[in-house]
Amino acid sequence: MPAFSVLVAMSVLSPPALAYVGPGIGVGALGVLLGLLLSVVLALVSIFWYLPKRLLRKRKKGAKGTAEAAKRDDNA
């Protein structure tokens, strides 16, 4: 915890750098930020998409199996 306090104090108390950030660095940083954000969103969507899809597939297989069993019982 003391290291975090030192880091916060250094960040808050440091003077501004007054450095020029060119358009290349700005666009690059924006691209990295956008890429990270989209990768997290895609990971969450894929997780929340896969679970209901798997459950629906399992339910469909179960319904198909019971329908085939009922057909066999009717024919017997």
C-alpha positions, 0 to 999 in steps of 0.5 A: 500500500505504501508504494501505491501512495507514493505513486499517487503522490508522484502523479499528483504533485508532478509538474506538467511535461509541456510536451508535444504529442503529434498526430501519429502518437495520438492516432496510435494511442487511440487505436490501441485504446479502441483495440483493447476496448473492442477485444474486451467487448468481443470476449464478453459477447462471445461468452454470453453468446455461447452459453445460451446457444449451448443450452438451446442446442442441448434442449433441441437435442433433448426434444428431438430424442424424445420425439424419436422415442415417441415415434418408436413407441407408436410404431411398436 
